[in-house]
Amino acid sequence: MEITPQELAKQLESGSDAQIVDVRESDEVAAGIIPGAQHIALGELAARQNELDKSRPVIAVCRSGRRSAAAADQLAAAGFTAYTMPGGMLDWTGKGLPTG
């Protein structure tokens, strides 16, 4: 399932209980992360899934959308309700949305 940067921003403003997981590498995250997002690099996701709440939706984010799509597929296969944000942080920042 997919979510646009604008839809995610609206969810954050409305107090959504979604978990945002940034699956980029640490050096990429250092350049900016969506406020409230949790950083779990894609290569660590399988081992760290227990840090996420299966009762809440998960939105995976990466630089351009390719890794987050893989992360969302992996999470969905593990029983999570998972979304990917096509266009990733490139679209998020391109639309002027906030980073921390």
Backbone atoms as SQL, in Angstrom:
CREATE TABLE atoms (id INTEGER PRIMARY KEY, chain TEXT, resi INTEGER, resn TEXT, atom TEXT, x REAL, y REAL, z REAL);
INSERT INTO atoms VALUES
  (1, 'A', 1, 'MET', 'N', 0.850, -1.172, 0.000),
  (2, 'A', 1, 'MET', 'CA', 0.000, 0.000, 0.000),
  (3, 'A', 1, 'MET', 'C', 0.899, 1.239, 0.000),
  (4, 'A', 2, 'GLU', 'N', 0.388, 2.302, -0.575),
  (5, 'A', 2, 'GLU', 'CA', 1.173, 3.518, -0.718),
  (6, 'A', 2, 'GLU', 'C', 0.505, 4.706, -0.036),
  (7, 'A', 3, 'ILE', 'N', 1.350, 5.655, 0.385),
  (8, 'A', 3, 'ILE', 'CA', 0.873, 6.897, 0.973),
  (9, 'A', 3, 'ILE', 'C', 1.746, 8.024, 0.420),
  (10, 'A', 4, 'THR', 'N', 1.135, 9.143, 0.075),
  (11, 'A', 4, 'THR', 'CA', 1.899, 10.269, -0.463),
  (12, 'A', 4, 'THR', 'C', 2.466, 11.104, 0.684),
  (13, 'A', 5, 'PRO', 'N', 3.484, 11.925, 0.402),
  (14, 'A', 5, 'PRO', 'CA', 4.006, 12.811, 1.449),
  (15, 'A', 5, 'PRO', 'C', 2.923, 13.718, 2.034),
  (16, 'A', 6, 'GLN', 'N', 2.032, 14.218, 1.180),
  (17, 'A', 6, 'GLN', 'CA', 0.962, 15.092, 1.665),
  (18, 'A', 6, 'GLN', 'C', 0.005, 14.338, 2.595),
  (19, 'A', 7, 'GLU', 'N', -0.327, 13.093, 2.238),
  (20, 'A', 7, 'GLU', 'CA', -1.210, 12.297, 3.093),
  (21, 'A', 7, 'GLU', 'C', -0.549, 12.012, 4.438),
  (22, 'A', 8, 'LEU', 'N', 0.740, 11.707, 4.412),
  (23, 'A', 8, 'LEU', 'CA', 1.456, 11.445, 5.655),
  (24, 'A', 8, 'LEU', 'C', 1.520, 12.706, 6.510),
  (25, 'A', 9, 'ALA', 'N', 1.797, 13.840, 5.900),
  (26, 'A', 9, 'ALA', 'CA', 1.850, 15.101, 6.656),
  (27, 'A', 9, 'ALA', 'C', 0.508, 15.386, 7.318),
  (28, 'A', 10, 'LYS', 'N', -0.589, 15.140, 6.603),
  (29, 'A', 10, 'LYS', 'CA', -1.924, 15.348, 7.184),
  (30, 'A', 10, 'LYS', 'C', -2.156, 14.408, 8.358),
  (31, 'A', 11, 'GLN', 'N', -1.725, 13.138, 8.204),
  (32, 'A', 11, 'GLN', 'CA', -1.878, 12.178, 9.303),
  (33, 'A', 11, 'GLN', 'C', -1.100, 12.625, 10.533),
  (34, 'A', 12, 'LEU', 'N', 0.116, 13.132, 10.322),
  (35, 'A', 12, 'LEU', 'CA', 0.925, 13.586, 11.447),
  (36, 'A', 12, 'LEU', 'C', 0.274, 14.770, 12.143),
  (37, 'A', 13, 'GLU', 'N', -0.291, 15.682, 11.363),
  (38, 'A', 13, 'GLU', 'CA', -0.969, 16.853, 11.934),
  (39, 'A', 13, 'GLU', 'C', -2.191, 16.442, 12.745),
  (40, 'A', 14, 'SER', 'N', -2.873, 15.380, 12.315),
  (41, 'A', 14, 'SER', 'CA', -4.103, 14.960, 12.984),
  (42, 'A', 14, 'SER', 'C', -3.853, 13.989, 14.136),
  (43, 'A', 15, 'GLY', 'N', -2.580, 13.710, 14.418),
  (44, 'A', 15, 'GLY', 'CA', -2.264, 12.842, 15.550),
  (45, 'A', 15, 'GLY', 'C', -2.421, 11.362, 15.249),
  (46, 'A', 16, 'SER', 'N', -2.170, 10.942, 14.038),
  (47, 'A', 16, 'SER', 'CA', -2.254, 9.538, 13.653),
  (48, 'A', 16, 'SER', 'C', -1.385, 8.670, 14.555),
  (49, 'A', 17, 'ASP', 'N', -1.815, 7.419, 14.748),
  (50, 'A', 17, 'ASP', 'CA', -1.016, 6.497, 15.560),
  (51, 'A', 17, 'ASP', 'C', -0.046, 5.682, 14.709),
  (52, 'A', 18, 'ALA', 'N', 0.108, 6.053, 13.442),
  (53, 'A', 18, 'ALA', 'CA', 1.022, 5.327, 12.555),
  (54, 'A', 18, 'ALA', 'C', 2.458, 5.458, 13.042),
  (55, 'A', 19, 'GLN', 'N', 3.216, 4.398, 12.818),
  (56, 'A', 19, 'GLN', 'CA', 4.644, 4.380, 13.135),
  (57, 'A', 19, 'GLN', 'C', 5.400, 4.655, 11.841),
  (58, 'A', 20, 'ILE', 'N', 6.260, 5.646, 11.854),
  (59, 'A', 20, 'ILE', 'CA', 7.075, 5.947, 10.676),
  (60, 'A', 20, 'ILE', 'C', 8.440, 5.335, 10.906),
  (61, 'A', 21, 'VAL', 'N', 8.870, 4.515, 9.949),
  (62, 'A', 21, 'VAL', 'CA', 10.171, 3.868, 10.048),
  (63, 'A', 21, 'VAL', 'C', 11.010, 4.301, 8.857),
  (64, 'A', 22, 'ASP', 'N', 12.121, 4.973, 9.155),
  (65, 'A', 22, 'ASP', 'CA', 13.054, 5.416, 8.117),
  (66, 'A', 22, 'ASP', 'C', 14.069, 4.303, 7.931),
  (67, 'A', 23, 'VAL', 'N', 14.091, 3.687, 6.747),
  (68, 'A', 23, 'VAL', 'CA', 14.946, 2.521, 6.499),
  (69, 'A', 23, 'VAL', 'C', 16.246, 2.876, 5.789),
  (70, 'A', 24, 'ARG', 'N', 16.576, 4.169, 5.730),
  (71, 'A', 24, 'ARG', 'CA', 17.832, 4.590, 5.109),
  (72, 'A', 24, 'ARG', 'C', 19.012, 4.266, 6.030),
  (73, 'A', 25, 'GLU', 'N', 20.210, 4.422, 5.501),
  (74, 'A', 25, 'GLU', 'CA', 21.428, 4.228, 6.288),
  (75, 'A', 25, 'GLU', 'C', 21.654, 5.454, 7.174),
  (76, 'A', 26, 'SER', 'N', 22.459, 5.289, 8.212),
  (77, 'A', 26, 'SER', 'CA', 22.684, 6.349, 9.205),
  (78, 'A', 26, 'SER', 'C', 23.176, 7.651, 8.585),
  (79, 'A', 27, 'ASP', 'N', 24.080, 7.572, 7.600),
  (80, 'A', 27, 'ASP', 'CA', 24.600, 8.802, 7.005),
  (81, 'A', 27, 'ASP', 'C', 23.515, 9.551, 6.249),
  (82, 'A', 28, 'GLU', 'N', 22.545, 8.847, 5.693),
  (83, 'A', 28, 'GLU', 'CA', 21.437, 9.497, 4.998),
  (84, 'A', 28, 'GLU', 'C', 20.492, 10.162, 5.997),
  (85, 'A', 29, 'VAL', 'N', 20.223, 9.482, 7.095),
  (86, 'A', 29, 'VAL', 'CA', 19.319, 10.005, 8.127),
  (87, 'A', 29, 'VAL', 'C', 19.896, 11.262, 8.765),
  (88, 'A', 30, 'ALA', 'N', 21.218, 11.349, 8.837),
  (89, 'A', 30, 'ALA', 'CA', 21.870, 12.520, 9.432),
  (90, 'A', 30, 'ALA', 'C', 21.511, 13.802, 8.680),
  (91, 'A', 31, 'ALA', 'N', 21.140, 13.679, 7.412),
  (92, 'A', 31, 'ALA', 'CA', 20.768, 14.847, 6.610),
  (93, 'A', 31, 'ALA', 'C', 19.346, 15.317, 6.887),
  (94, 'A', 32, 'GLY', 'N', 18.575, 14.554, 7.649),
  (95, 'A', 32, 'GLY', 'CA', 17.209, 14.942, 7.984),
  (96, 'A', 32, 'GLY', 'C', 16.287, 13.748, 8.000),
  (97, 'A', 33, 'ILE', 'N', 15.363, 13.749, 8.956),
  (98, 'A', 33, 'ILE', 'CA', 14.411, 12.658, 9.139),
  (99, 'A', 33, 'ILE', 'C', 13.043, 13.266, 9.429),
  (100, 'A', 34, 'ILE', 'N', 11.989, 12.581, 9.075),
  (101, 'A', 34, 'ILE', 'CA', 10.637, 13.058, 9.371),
  (102, 'A', 34, 'ILE', 'C', 10.479, 13.089, 10.892),
  (103, 'A', 35, 'PRO', 'N', 10.011, 14.205, 11.443),
  (104, 'A', 35, 'PRO', 'CA', 9.843, 14.295, 12.894),
  (105, 'A', 35, 'PRO', 'C', 8.989, 13.134, 13.423),
  (106, 'A', 36, 'GLY', 'N', 9.497, 12.473, 14.460),
  (107, 'A', 36, 'GLY', 'CA', 8.788, 11.356, 15.072),
  (108, 'A', 36, 'GLY', 'C', 9.107, 10.002, 14.460),
  (109, 'A', 37, 'ALA', 'N', 9.869, 9.987, 13.365),
  (110, 'A', 37, 'ALA', 'CA', 10.209, 8.718, 12.721),
  (111, 'A', 37, 'ALA', 'C', 11.259, 7.971, 13.526),
  (112, 'A', 38, 'GLN', 'N', 11.213, 6.657, 13.419),
  (113, 'A', 38, 'GLN', 'CA', 12.194, 5.784, 14.043),
  (114, 'A', 38, 'GLN', 'C', 13.155, 5.307, 12.952),
  (115, 'A', 39, 'HIS', 'N', 14.438, 5.319, 13.224),
  (116, 'A', 39, 'HIS', 'CA', 15.416, 4.869, 12.244),
  (117, 'A', 39, 'HIS', 'C', 15.747, 3.396, 12.467),
  (118, 'A', 40, 'ILE', 'N', 15.415, 2.571, 11.473),
  (119, 'A', 40, 'ILE', 'CA', 15.834, 1.171, 11.443),
  (120, 'A', 40, 'ILE', 'C', 16.273, 0.911, 10.003),
  (121, 'A', 41, 'ALA', 'N', 17.572, 0.803, 9.781),
  (122, 'A', 41, 'ALA', 'CA', 18.078, 0.571, 8.425),
  (123, 'A', 41, 'ALA', 'C', 17.477, -0.709, 7.855),
  (124, 'A', 42, 'LEU', 'N', 17.237, -0.723, 6.558),
  (125, 'A', 42, 'LEU', 'CA', 16.594, -1.862, 5.905),
  (126, 'A', 42, 'LEU', 'C', 17.293, -3.178, 6.259),
  (127, 'A', 43, 'GLY', 'N', 18.615, -3.185, 6.283),
  (128, 'A', 43, 'GLY', 'CA', 19.348, -4.402, 6.594),
  (129, 'A', 43, 'GLY', 'C', 19.145, -4.908, 8.010),
  (130, 'A', 44, 'GLU', 'N', 18.651, -4.053, 8.903),
  (131, 'A', 44, 'GLU', 'CA', 18.409, -4.419, 10.303),
  (132, 'A', 44, 'GLU', 'C', 16.943, -4.715, 10.581),
  (133, 'A', 45, 'LEU', 'N', 16.077, -4.464, 9.605),
  (134, 'A', 45, 'LEU', 'CA', 14.636, -4.514, 9.852),
  (135, 'A', 45, 'LEU', 'C', 14.157, -5.878, 10.339),
  (136, 'A', 46, 'ALA', 'N', 14.591, -6.945, 9.713),
  (137, 'A', 46, 'ALA', 'CA', 14.133, -8.281, 10.114),
  (138, 'A', 46, 'ALA', 'C', 14.457, -8.561, 11.579),
  (139, 'A', 47, 'ALA', 'N', 15.648, -8.167, 12.002),
  (140, 'A', 47, 'ALA', 'CA', 16.079, -8.428, 13.373),
  (141, 'A', 47, 'ALA', 'C', 15.436, -7.484, 14.383),
  (142, 'A', 48, 'ARG', 'N', 14.909, -6.342, 13.926),
  (143, 'A', 48, 'ARG', 'CA', 14.381, -5.335, 14.852),
  (144, 'A', 48, 'ARG', 'C', 12.870, -5.135, 14.756),
  (145, 'A', 49, 'GLN', 'N', 12.180, -6.013, 14.036),
  (146, 'A', 49, 'GLN', 'CA', 10.720, -5.880, 13.898),
  (147, 'A', 49, 'GLN', 'C', 10.007, -5.876, 15.242),
  (148, 'A', 50, 'ASN', 'N', 10.601, -6.537, 16.240),
  (149, 'A', 50, 'ASN', 'CA', 9.974, -6.593, 17.564),
  (150, 'A', 50, 'ASN', 'C', 9.901, -5.225, 18.232),
  (151, 'A', 51, 'GLU', 'N', 10.597, -4.225, 17.694),
  (152, 'A', 51, 'GLU', 'CA', 10.536, -2.866, 18.231),
  (153, 'A', 51, 'GLU', 'C', 9.283, -2.130, 17.754),
  (154, 'A', 52, 'LEU', 'N', 8.560, -2.733, 16.820),
  (155, 'A', 52, 'LEU', 'CA', 7.366, -2.113, 16.250),
  (156, 'A', 52, 'LEU', 'C', 6.111, -2.776, 16.802),
  (157, 'A', 53, 'ASP', 'N', 5.030, -2.015, 16.830),
  (158, 'A', 53, 'ASP', 'CA', 3.745, -2.469, 17.362),
  (159, 'A', 53, 'ASP', 'C', 2.874, -2.957, 16.208),
  (160, 'A', 54, 'LYS', 'N', 2.573, -4.261, 16.186),
  (161, 'A', 54, 'LYS', 'CA', 1.770, -4.823, 15.092),
  (162, 'A', 54, 'LYS', 'C', 0.339, -4.286, 15.065),
  (163, 'A', 55, 'SER', 'N', -0.122, -3.704, 16.172),
  (164, 'A', 55, 'SER', 'CA', -1.491, -3.192, 16.210),
  (165, 'A', 55, 'SER', 'C', -1.615, -1.804, 15.581),
  (166, 'A', 56, 'ARG', 'N', -0.485, -1.199, 15.232),
  (167, 'A', 56, 'ARG', 'CA', -0.484, 0.133, 14.616),
  (168, 'A', 56, 'ARG', 'C', 0.121, 0.052, 13.216),
  (169, 'A', 57, 'PRO', 'N', -0.412, 0.831, 12.269),
  (170, 'A', 57, 'PRO', 'CA', 0.161, 0.810, 10.919),
  (171, 'A', 57, 'PRO', 'C', 1.598, 1.328, 10.913),
  (172, 'A', 58, 'VAL', 'N', 2.380, 0.814, 9.974),
  (173, 'A', 58, 'VAL', 'CA', 3.768, 1.223, 9.810),
  (174, 'A', 58, 'VAL', 'C', 3.919, 1.859, 8.433),
  (175, 'A', 59, 'ILE', 'N', 4.571, 3.015, 8.391),
  (176, 'A', 59, 'ILE', 'CA', 4.856, 3.694, 7.129),
  (177, 'A', 59, 'ILE', 'C', 6.371, 3.694, 6.956),
  (178, 'A', 60, 'ALA', 'N', 6.830, 2.988, 5.929),
  (179, 'A', 60, 'ALA', 'CA', 8.259, 2.899, 5.654),
  (180, 'A', 60, 'ALA', 'C', 8.673, 4.023, 4.713),
  (181, 'A', 61, 'VAL', 'N', 9.812, 4.635, 5.018),
  (182, 'A', 61, 'VAL', 'CA', 10.317, 5.773, 4.252),
  (183, 'A', 61, 'VAL', 'C', 11.795, 5.535, 3.948),
  (184, 'A', 62, 'CYS', 'N', 12.212, 5.910, 2.735),
  (185, 'A', 62, 'CYS', 'CA', 13.636, 5.879, 2.380),
  (186, 'A', 62, 'CYS', 'C', 13.930, 7.105, 1.530),
  (187, 'A', 63, 'ARG', 'N', 15.015, 7.087, 0.774),
  (188, 'A', 63, 'ARG', 'CA', 15.394, 8.250, -0.025),
  (189, 'A', 63, 'ARG', 'C', 14.431, 8.466, -1.186),
  (190, 'A', 64, 'SER', 'N', 14.177, 7.410, -1.970),
  (191, 'A', 64, 'SER', 'CA', 13.380, 7.581, -3.190),
  (192, 'A', 64, 'SER', 'C', 12.155, 6.681, -3.281),
  (193, 'A', 65, 'GLY', 'N', 12.033, 5.702, -2.397),
  (194, 'A', 65, 'GLY', 'CA', 10.870, 4.826, -2.409),
  (195, 'A', 65, 'GLY', 'C', 11.166, 3.374, -2.708),
  (196, 'A', 66, 'ARG', 'N', 12.350, 3.069, -3.203),
  (197, 'A', 66, 'ARG', 'CA', 12.672, 1.683, -3.563),
  (198, 'A', 66, 'ARG', 'C', 12.872, 0.813, -2.318),
  (199, 'A', 67, 'ARG', 'N', 13.701, 1.251, -1.399),
  (200, 'A', 67, 'ARG', 'CA', 13.946, 0.465, -0.176),
  (201, 'A', 67, 'ARG', 'C', 12.710, 0.416, 0.716),
  (202, 'A', 68, 'SER', 'N', 11.957, 1.510, 0.755),
  (203, 'A', 68, 'SER', 'CA', 10.766, 1.501, 1.605),
  (204, 'A', 68, 'SER', 'C', 9.720, 0.533, 1.068),
  (205, 'A', 69, 'ALA', 'N', 9.653, 0.356, -0.248),
  (206, 'A', 69, 'ALA', 'CA', 8.727, -0.623, -0.828),
  (207, 'A', 69, 'ALA', 'C', 9.131, -2.028, -0.393),
  (208, 'A', 70, 'ALA', 'N', 10.433, -2.311, -0.400),
  (209, 'A', 70, 'ALA', 'CA', 10.919, -3.614, 0.057),
  (210, 'A', 70, 'ALA', 'C', 10.631, -3.801, 1.543),
  (211, 'A', 71, 'ALA', 'N', 10.817, -2.732, 2.326),
  (212, 'A', 71, 'ALA', 'CA', 10.550, -2.799, 3.767),
  (213, 'A', 71, 'ALA', 'C', 9.068, -3.045, 4.032),
  (214, 'A', 72, 'ALA', 'N', 8.205, -2.353, 3.307),
  (215, 'A', 72, 'ALA', 'CA', 6.758, -2.528, 3.494),
  (216, 'A', 72, 'ALA', 'C', 6.348, -3.954, 3.143),
  (217, 'A', 73, 'ASP', 'N', 6.910, -4.504, 2.073),
  (218, 'A', 73, 'ASP', 'CA', 6.613, -5.894, 1.708),
  (219, 'A', 73, 'ASP', 'C', 7.061, -6.844, 2.818),
  (220, 'A', 74, 'GLN', 'N', 8.244, -6.613, 3.351),
  (221, 'A', 74, 'GLN', 'CA', 8.786, -7.451, 4.426),
  (222, 'A', 74, 'GLN', 'C', 7.908, -7.365, 5.672),
  (223, 'A', 75, 'LEU', 'N', 7.500, -6.155, 6.024),
  (224, 'A', 75, 'LEU', 'CA', 6.651, -5.967, 7.201),
  (225, 'A', 75, 'LEU', 'C', 5.267, -6.583, 7.000),
  (226, 'A', 76, 'ALA', 'N', 4.696, -6.412, 5.812),
  (227, 'A', 76, 'ALA', 'CA', 3.382, -6.992, 5.529),
  (228, 'A', 76, 'ALA', 'C', 3.442, -8.518, 5.636),
  (229, 'A', 77, 'ALA', 'N', 4.525, -9.104, 5.142),
  (230, 'A', 77, 'ALA', 'CA', 4.686, -10.558, 5.223),
  (231, 'A', 77, 'ALA', 'C', 4.797, -11.030, 6.677),
  (232, 'A', 78, 'ALA', 'N', 5.251, -10.131, 7.556),
  (233, 'A', 78, 'ALA', 'CA', 5.386, -10.462, 8.978),
  (234, 'A', 78, 'ALA', 'C', 4.125, -10.140, 9.769),
  (235, 'A', 79, 'GLY', 'N', 3.064, -9.694, 9.082),
  (236, 'A', 79, 'GLY', 'CA', 1.789, -9.460, 9.756),
  (237, 'A', 79, 'GLY', 'C', 1.478, -8.024, 10.114),
  (238, 'A', 80, 'PHE', 'N', 2.300, -7.079, 9.654),
  (239, 'A', 80, 'PHE', 'CA', 2.039, -5.666, 9.915),
  (240, 'A', 80, 'PHE', 'C', 1.149, -5.093, 8.817),
  (241, 'A', 81, 'THR', 'N', 0.415, -4.028, 9.131),
  (242, 'A', 81, 'THR', 'CA', -0.223, -3.202, 8.115),
  (243, 'A', 81, 'THR', 'C', 0.832, -2.183, 7.718),
  (244, 'A', 82, 'ALA', 'N', 1.343, -2.324, 6.494),
  (245, 'A', 82, 'ALA', 'CA', 2.513, -1.532, 6.112),
  (246, 'A', 82, 'ALA', 'C', 2.273, -0.738, 4.838),
  (247, 'A', 83, 'TYR', 'N', 2.798, 0.479, 4.840),
  (248, 'A', 83, 'TYR', 'CA', 2.703, 1.401, 3.709),
  (249, 'A', 83, 'TYR', 'C', 4.099, 1.815, 3.295),
  (250, 'A', 84, 'THR', 'N', 4.232, 2.228, 2.045),
  (251, 'A', 84, 'THR', 'CA', 5.468, 2.830, 1.557),
  (252, 'A', 84, 'THR', 'C', 5.132, 4.222, 1.030),
  (253, 'A', 85, 'MET', 'N', 6.128, 5.104, 1.068),
  (254, 'A', 85, 'MET', 'CA', 5.934, 6.446, 0.550),
  (255, 'A', 85, 'MET', 'C', 6.764, 6.589, -0.728),
  (256, 'A', 86, 'PRO', 'N', 6.130, 6.340, -1.900),
  (257, 'A', 86, 'PRO', 'CA', 6.863, 6.475, -3.159),
  (258, 'A', 86, 'PRO', 'C', 7.432, 7.890, -3.284),
  (259, 'A', 87, 'GLY', 'N', 8.643, 7.963, -3.787),
  (260, 'A', 87, 'GLY', 'CA', 9.304, 9.267, -3.898),
  (261, 'A', 87, 'GLY', 'C', 10.124, 9.601, -2.679),
  (262, 'A', 88, 'GLY', 'N', 9.847, 8.929, -1.568),
  (263, 'A', 88, 'GLY', 'CA', 10.634, 9.029, -0.350),
  (264, 'A', 88, 'GLY', 'C', 10.931, 10.432, 0.135),
  (265, 'A', 89, 'MET', 'N', 12.086, 10.557, 0.768),
  (266, 'A', 89, 'MET', 'CA', 12.494, 11.841, 1.339),
  (267, 'A', 89, 'MET', 'C', 12.769, 12.877, 0.261),
  (268, 'A', 90, 'LEU', 'N', 13.081, 12.433, -0.953),
  (269, 'A', 90, 'LEU', 'CA', 13.257, 13.401, -2.042),
  (270, 'A', 90, 'LEU', 'C', 11.962, 14.171, -2.268),
  (271, 'A', 91, 'ASP', 'N', 10.837, 13.458, -2.306),
  (272, 'A', 91, 'ASP', 'CA', 9.542, 14.122, -2.472),
  (273, 'A', 91, 'ASP', 'C', 9.161, 14.908, -1.219),
  (274, 'A', 92, 'TRP', 'N', 9.396, 14.314, -0.038),
  (275, 'A', 92, 'TRP', 'CA', 9.042, 14.967, 1.225),
  (276, 'A', 92, 'TRP', 'C', 9.705, 16.343, 1.318),
  (277, 'A', 93, 'THR', 'N', 11.020, 16.378, 1.134),
  (278, 'A', 93, 'THR', 'CA', 11.729, 17.655, 1.239),
  (279, 'A', 93, 'THR', 'C', 11.437, 18.546, 0.053),
  (280, 'A', 94, 'GLY', 'N', 11.202, 17.953, -1.116),
  (281, 'A', 94, 'GLY', 'CA', 10.867, 18.730, -2.303),
  (282, 'A', 94, 'GLY', 'C', 9.565, 19.488, -2.157),
  (283, 'A', 95, 'LYS', 'N', 8.686, 18.981, -1.311),
  (284, 'A', 95, 'LYS', 'CA', 7.414, 19.655, -1.056),
  (285, 'A', 95, 'LYS', 'C', 7.508, 20.600, 0.124),
  (286, 'A', 96, 'GLY', 'N', 8.708, 20.754, 0.677),
  (287, 'A', 96, 'GLY', 'CA', 8.906, 21.677, 1.779),
  (288, 'A', 96, 'GLY', 'C', 8.386, 21.186, 3.103),
  (289, 'A', 97, 'LEU', 'N', 8.207, 19.884, 3.254),
  (290, 'A', 97, 'LEU', 'CA', 7.692, 19.341, 4.507),
  (291, 'A', 97, 'LEU', 'C', 8.842, 19.251, 5.528),
  (292, 'A', 98, 'PRO', 'N', 8.518, 19.287, 6.833),
  (293, 'A', 98, 'PRO', 'CA', 9.554, 19.423, 7.850),
  (294, 'A', 98, 'PRO', 'C', 10.423, 18.186, 8.053),
  (295, 'A', 99, 'THR', 'N', 11.677, 18.433, 8.433),
  (296, 'A', 99, 'THR', 'CA', 12.582, 17.362, 8.841),
  (297, 'A', 99, 'THR', 'C', 13.224, 17.750, 10.151),
  (298, 'A', 100, 'GLY', 'N', 13.673, 16.735, 10.856),
  (299, 'A', 100, 'GLY', 'CA', 14.315, 16.972, 12.140),
  (300, 'A', 100, 'GLY', 'C', 15.778, 16.614, 12.083);
